[in-house]
Amino acid sequence: MDEKLIIDTLNAHAPPCVKTLGGKLIGVSDADNSIRMQFQAIPEFCHSGDIVQGGFITGMLDAAMSHAVFAAEKGWIILPTLEIKISFLEAVHPGELIATGRIVRLGKSVVFLEGELHDADNKLLATASSTARVIRKVRHTP
């Protein structure tokens, strides 16, 4: 499956939470099992004036890491997060954000992931690591 088809397919089937975060897949790299997603942090995500609340940042990184697996598997899977760790390195402000999700190791039933969140100037804002369970599903067509 080519990169454009993967991007178009995953964007067309984006869950409501990704849409709420203004997220869309913008790049896929088979070479390092990674993806890039663009998010739009809006003022409604903020507390303390113009600082994006950490839960939204966590959601963006979780989505990016999960999408790395969705792109690599090219199939129907369920990917519940078992554990996630976020490091907030800088205050995040409203605007365009770019998240990278990467597969560290994909096993039969568990995957280890890493993520990074940058602003439009490529400043590193947050990092993440995650462990998720991989549940492969057979797609049934009526």
Buried (B, 14 or more C-beta within 10 A) or exposed (E): EEBEEBBEBBBEEBEEEBEEBBBBBEBBBEEEBBBBBBBEBBEEBBEEEBEBBEEBBBBBBBBBBBBBBBBBBEEEBEBEEEEBEBEBEEEBBBBEBBBBBBBBEBEEEEBBBBBBBBBEEEEEBBBBBBBBEBEEEEEEEE
